[in-house]
């Protein structure tokens, strides 16, 4: 007797709820026991990874964004899910690589969200690949050294935060120069893969299962539908140097913006050191996303981040309109930067339209 798709979906949903309860209770051993019992009951390990653990982690991000979970709770939940993945790998070890070859999976330098890449690594192992998972924040020189030492069929690069796109571009180009094709994934590359195409990755996948299916269809060097090689220096809009100048002067932009905000809102002067630090960190994130929008020449990247930020602030009791003075202060400082002013003006017009689901905690 076979299980209907609807019954299987309900079964997986029940497992999601049970794992969520264990994660919220910070019950690591209970969480491990739940996923191992699911496998022993016949749920395929790949489904456990992608249809139980991954949805729970996604819900963790949603709860943090809605201010229903502290940063500490989010970190604890993520750590438990990471250990659950590791326990599952040892509970039912993957079969030895069945001749598919070797792959490298890594997060780009500066990207600390390693769980999506970890999930992909385990799925690929289940599919018969020999996988080198290098973890979070892998500097490009170390990545390239590893490629020369191991000679993988391909590299899968993961990034969740769009501000890592310039670094991802350098890593993509370096891997390709070493003769290794690059598949990229993660929210940083856009829900439609637009930044993967812009930066010249050999392929893009929206999720781990699609990436694994894609790699399983054949050898990367013969089957990859190349998106179009794009060397770092060949993005024409970078010739105006706006990205370089904004990135280089970001600390100064943050200091001046904070000073201008204090002039407009004297109450800021009475902030505690911690409140001032948080405000400066928020301004630094905004400036970094502005620089990344200049790198990609994409107004929507910055506007999407600002509307997401507005939702985060609102959930924490901070009025979203507090972002407008920040945009005005940045625009005044960047008066001679036409692309930056265009991006800031676009964000000002679109604020309040709602968060972009492509941005995650």
C-alpha positions as CSV (number, residue, x, y, z in Angstrom):
1,X,0.0,0.0,0.0
2,X,1.4,3.4,-1.0
3,X,1.1,6.6,0.8
4,X,-0.7,9.4,-1.1
5,X,1.1,12.7,-1.7
6,X,-1.5,14.5,0.5
7,X,-0.9,12.0,3.4
8,X,2.8,12.4,3.1
9,X,2.5,16.2,3.1
10,X,0.5,16.0,6.3
11,X,2.9,13.6,7.8
12,X,5.9,15.9,7.1
13,X,3.9,18.9,8.4
14,X,3.4,17.0,11.7
15,X,7.1,16.4,11.9
16,X,7.8,20.0,11.3
17,X,5.6,21.0,14.2
18,X,7.2,18.5,16.5
19,X,10.7,19.6,15.6
20,X,9.7,23.2,16.0
21,X,8.4,22.5,19.5
22,X,11.7,20.8,20.4
23,X,13.8,23.7,19.0
24,X,11.7,26.3,20.9
25,X,12.2,24.3,24.1
26,X,16.0,24.3,23.4
27,X,15.8,20.5,23.5
28,X,18.7,19.4,21.4
29,X,18.4,15.7,22.3
30,X,14.7,15.7,21.7
31,X,15.2,17.3,18.3
32,X,17.8,14.7,17.3
33,X,15.5,11.9,18.5
34,X,12.6,13.2,16.4
35,X,14.5,13.3,13.1
36,X,16.1,10.0,13.7
37,X,12.8,8.4,14.5
38,X,11.3,9.9,11.3
39,X,14.0,8.3,9.2
40,X,13.6,5.0,11.0
41,X,9.8,5.3,10.3
42,X,10.5,5.5,6.6
43,X,10.8,9.2,5.8
44,X,13.6,9.6,3.2
45,X,16.6,11.4,4.8
46,X,16.5,14.0,2.0
47,X,12.9,14.8,2.9
48,X,13.9,15.1,6.5
49,X,16.6,17.6,5.6
50,X,14.6,19.7,3.1
51,X,11.0,19.2,4.2
52,X,11.3,19.1,8.0
53,X,14.6,20.8,9.1
54,X,14.7,23.5,6.4
55,X,11.1,24.7,7.1
56,X,11.8,24.9,10.8
57,X,14.9,27.0,10.2
58,X,12.9,29.3,7.8
59,X,10.3,29.7,10.6
60,X,13.1,30.7,13.0
61,X,14.0,33.5,10.6
62,X,10.4,34.6,10.3
63,X,10.0,34.7,14.1
64,X,13.2,36.8,14.5
65,X,12.0,39.3,11.9
66,X,8.6,39.6,13.6
67,X,10.4,40.2,17.0
68,X,8.9,37.0,18.4
69,X,12.4,35.7,19.1
70,X,15.6,37.3,20.4
71,X,18.9,37.1,18.7
72,X,20.1,34.7,21.3
73,X,17.1,32.5,20.8
74,X,17.6,32.6,17.0
75,X,21.3,31.6,17.5
76,X,20.3,28.7,19.8
77,X,17.7,27.4,17.4
78,X,20.1,27.6,14.5
79,X,22.7,25.7,16.5
80,X,20.3,23.0,17.4
81,X,19.2,22.6,13.7
82,X,22.9,22.4,12.7
83,X,23.6,19.7,15.2
84,X,20.4,17.8,14.1
85,X,21.7,17.8,10.5
86,X,25.1,16.4,11.8
87,X,23.3,13.7,13.9
88,X,21.2,12.7,11.0
89,X,24.3,12.2,8.8
90,X,25.8,9.8,11.3
91,X,22.5,8.1,12.1
92,X,22.1,6.9,8.5
93,X,25.5,7.4,6.8
94,X,25.4,8.0,3.1
95,X,26.6,5.3,0.8
96,X,30.2,5.7,-0.5
97,X,30.4,8.0,-3.5
98,X,29.1,6.1,-6.5
99,X,31.5,7.5,-9.1
100,X,29.7,10.8,-9.4
101,X,32.9,12.7,-8.5
102,X,33.9,15.3,-6.0
103,X,32.2,18.7,-5.2
104,X,33.1,21.6,-3.0
105,X,30.4,23.5,-1.1
106,X,31.2,26.7,0.7
107,X,29.8,30.0,1.8
108,X,31.4,33.1,0.4
109,X,33.7,35.2,2.5
110,X,31.7,37.2,5.1
111,X,28.6,34.9,4.8
112,X,27.9,33.4,8.2
113,X,24.6,31.7,7.4
114,X,26.1,28.2,6.8
115,X,23.0,26.0,7.3
116,X,21.7,26.3,3.8
117,X,25.0,25.2,2.4
118,X,25.2,22.4,5.0
119,X,21.8,21.1,3.9
120,X,22.9,21.1,0.3
121,X,26.1,19.2,1.2
122,X,24.2,16.5,3.0
123,X,21.7,16.1,0.1
124,X,24.6,15.8,-2.4
125,X,26.2,13.1,-0.2
126,X,22.9,11.2,-0.2
127,X,22.9,11.5,-4.0
128,X,26.3,9.8,-4.1
129,X,28.7,12.7,-4.4
130,X,32.0,13.1,-2.5
131,X,31.5,16.5,-0.9
132,X,34.0,18.8,0.8
133,X,31.9,21.2,2.9
134,X,34.1,24.1,3.8
135,X,31.6,26.0,6.0
136,X,30.9,29.7,6.6
137,X,33.0,32.7,5.6
138,X,35.6,31.0,3.3
139,X,38.1,33.5,2.0
140,X,38.6,33.2,-1.8
141,X,42.4,32.5,-1.6
142,X,41.7,29.5,0.7
143,X,38.9,28.3,-1.5
144,X,41.1,28.4,-4.6
145,X,44.0,26.6,-2.8
146,X,41.5,23.9,-1.8
147,X,40.4,23.6,-5.5
148,X,43.9,23.1,-6.7
149,X,44.5,20.5,-4.0
150,X,41.3,18.5,-4.6
151,X,40.2,19.1,-8.2
152,X,36.4,19.0,-7.8
153,X,34.0,18.8,-10.6
154,X,32.3,22.0,-9.5
155,X,31.9,24.5,-6.7
156,X,28.6,25.4,-5.1
157,X,28.8,28.8,-3.4
158,X,26.1,30.0,-1.0
159,X,25.2,33.5,0.2
160,X,22.1,34.7,2.0
161,X,23.1,38.4,2.4
162,X,23.2,40.6,-0.7
163,X,26.0,42.7,0.6
164,X,28.3,39.7,0.0
165,X,27.7,40.0,-3.8
166,X,31.0,41.9,-4.6
167,X,32.9,39.2,-2.6
168,X,30.9,36.5,-4.4
169,X,31.8,38.0,-7.7
170,X,35.5,37.8,-6.9
171,X,35.2,34.2,-5.8
172,X,33.2,33.2,-8.9
173,X,35.8,34.7,-11.2
174,X,38.7,33.1,-9.3
175,X,37.1,29.7,-9.3
176,X,36.4,29.9,-13.1
177,X,40.0,31.1,-13.6
178,X,41.1,27.9,-11.9
179,X,39.1,25.9,-14.4
180,X,36.2,25.0,-12.0
181,X,32.6,25.8,-12.9
182,X,30.5,27.5,-10.2
183,X,26.9,27.0,-9.2
184,X,25.5,29.6,-6.8
185,X,22.4,29.7,-4.6
186,X,20.9,31.6,-1.7
187,X,18.8,34.7,-1.2
188,X,21.7,37.0,-2.0
189,X,21.5,36.1,-5.7
190,X,17.8,37.1,-6.0
191,X,14.7,35.0,-6.1
192,X,15.1,34.7,-9.9
193,X,18.9,34.4,-10.0
194,X,19.4,37.8,-11.5
195,X,22.6,38.5,-9.7
196,X,24.0,35.0,-10.6
197,X,23.6,36.1,-14.2
198,X,25.0,39.5,-13.6
199,X,28.1,38.1,-11.9
200,X,28.7,35.4,-14.5
201,X,28.1,32.2,-12.5
202,X,27.9,29.1,-14.6
203,X,24.6,28.1,-13.0
204,X,22.1,29.1,-10.3
205,X,19.6,27.1,-8.3
206,X,16.8,28.4,-6.2
207,X,17.0,25.6,-3.6
208,X,19.0,22.6,-2.6
209,X,16.8,20.0,-4.2
210,X,17.0,21.8,-7.6
211,X,20.7,22.2,-7.2
212,X,21.1,18.5,-6.5
213,X,18.9,17.6,-9.5
214,X,20.9,19.9,-11.7
215,X,24.2,18.4,-10.7
216,X,22.8,14.8,-11.1
217,X,22.0,15.3,-14.8
218,X,25.5,15.2,-15.9
219,X,29.1,16.5,-15.6
220,X,29.2,20.2,-14.9
221,X,31.8,20.8,-17.6
222,X,29.6,19.4,-20.3
223,X,26.0,20.1,-19.0
224,X,26.2,23.5,-17.3
225,X,24.2,26.1,-19.2
226,X,26.6,28.9,-18.7
227,X,25.0,32.1,-17.7
228,X,27.7,34.2,-19.3
229,X,31.2,34.8,-17.9
230,X,31.5,38.3,-16.4
231,X,35.0,39.3,-15.2
232,X,35.1,41.5,-12.2
233,X,36.3,44.5,-14.2
234,X,33.6,44.2,-17.0
235,X,30.6,45.7,-15.2
236,X,30.5,48.9,-17.2
237,X,28.6,50.9,-14.6
238,X,31.6,50.5,-12.2
239,X,33.7,52.9,-14.3
240,X,32.2,55.9,-12.5
241,X,33.8,54.7,-9.3
242,X,30.7,55.4,-7.2
243,X,30.7,52.0,-5.7
244,X,34.4,52.2,-4.7
245,X,34.1,55.7,-3.2
246,X,30.9,54.9,-1.2
247,X,32.4,51.6,0.0
248,X,35.7,53.3,1.0
249,X,34.0,56.2,2.8
250,X,31.3,54.2,4.5
251,X,32.5,54.9,8.1
252,X,32.6,58.6,7.4
253,X,29.1,58.5,5.8
254,X,27.8,56.7,8.9
255,X,29.3,59.2,11.3
256,X,28.0,62.2,9.4
257,X,24.6,60.7,9.0
258,X,24.4,60.1,12.8
259,X,25.5,63.6,13.4
260,X,22.8,65.0,11.1
261,X,20.1,62.8,12.8
262,X,21.1,64.2,16.2
263,X,20.6,67.7,14.8
264,X,17.1,66.8,13.6
265,X,16.2,64.7,16.6
266,X,17.8,66.0,19.7
267,X,16.5,63.0,21.7
268,X,19.1,60.9,20.0
269,X,21.7,62.8,22.0
270,X,20.3,61.2,25.2
271,X,20.7,57.7,23.8
272,X,22.7,55.2,25.9
273,X,25.9,54.0,24.5
274,X,24.2,50.7,23.5
275,X,21.4,52.6,21.7
276,X,23.9,54.7,19.8
277,X,25.8,51.6,18.9
278,X,22.7,49.9,17.5
279,X,21.8,53.1,15.6
280,X,25.3,53.2,14.1
281,X,25.1,49.5,13.2
282,X,21.7,50.1,11.4
283,X,23.2,53.0,9.5
284,X,26.3,50.9,8.5
285,X,23.9,48.2,7.1
286,X,22.0,50.8,5.1
287,X,25.2,52.2,3.7
288,X,26.6,48.7,2.9
289,X,23.4,47.9,1.0
290,X,23.6,51.2,-0.9
291,X,27.2,50.3,-1.9
292,X,26.0,46.8,-3.1
293,X,23.2,48.4,-5.1
294,X,25.8,50.6,-6.8
295,X,27.9,47.5,-7.5
296,X,24.9,45.8,-9.2
297,X,23.4,49.0,-10.5
298,X,20.0,47.7,-9.2
299,X,17.6,50.1,-7.5
300,X,15.4,47.3,-6.4
301,X,18.1,45.7,-4.3
302,X,18.4,48.7,-2.0
303,X,14.6,49.4,-2.0
304,X,13.9,45.8,-1.1
305,X,16.3,46.0,1.8
306,X,14.8,49.3,3.0
307,X,11.2,48.0,2.9
308,X,12.4,44.8,4.8
309,X,14.1,47.1,7.3
310,X,11.0,49.1,7.7
311,X,9.1,46.0,8.6
312,X,11.8,44.9,11.1
313,X,11.7,48.4,12.8
314,X,7.9,48.4,12.9
315,X,7.9,45.0,14.6
316,X,10.2,46.5,17.2
317,X,8.1,49.6,17.9
318,X,10.2,52.0,15.8
319,X,8.3,54.0,13.2
320,X,9.3,53.2,9.7
321,X,9.3,56.9,8.7
322,X,12.4,57.2,10.8
323,X,14.2,55.9,7.7
324,X,13.4,59.0,5.6
325,X,15.8,61.4,7.4
326,X,18.6,58.8,7.0
327,X,18.0,58.7,3.2
328,X,17.9,62.5,3.1
329,X,21.2,62.7,5.0
330,X,22.9,60.2,2.7
331,X,21.6,61.9,-0.4
332,X,22.9,65.3,0.8
333,X,26.4,63.8,1.3
334,X,26.3,62.1,-2.0
335,X,25.2,65.1,-4.0
336,X,27.8,64.4,-6.7
337,X,26.9,60.8,-7.1
338,X,24.0,60.6,-9.6
339,X,23.5,56.8,-9.4
340,X,23.5,56.8,-5.6
341,X,21.0,59.7,-5.6
342,X,18.8,57.8,-8.0
343,X,18.9,54.6,-5.9
344,X,18.1,56.6,-2.7
345,X,15.2,58.5,-4.4
346,X,13.8,55.2,-5.6
347,X,13.9,53.8,-2.1
348,X,12.2,56.8,-0.7
349,X,9.4,56.4,-3.2
350,X,8.9,52.7,-2.5
351,X,9.2,52.7,1.3
352,X,6.0,51.3,2.9
353,X,5.2,48.9,0.1
354,X,6.1,45.9,2.3
355,X,9.1,43.7,2.9
356,X,10.8,41.8,0.1
357,X,10.7,38.1,1.0
358,X,14.1,37.6,-0.5
359,X,15.8,39.2,2.5
360,X,16.1,37.0,5.6
361,X,17.6,37.3,9.1
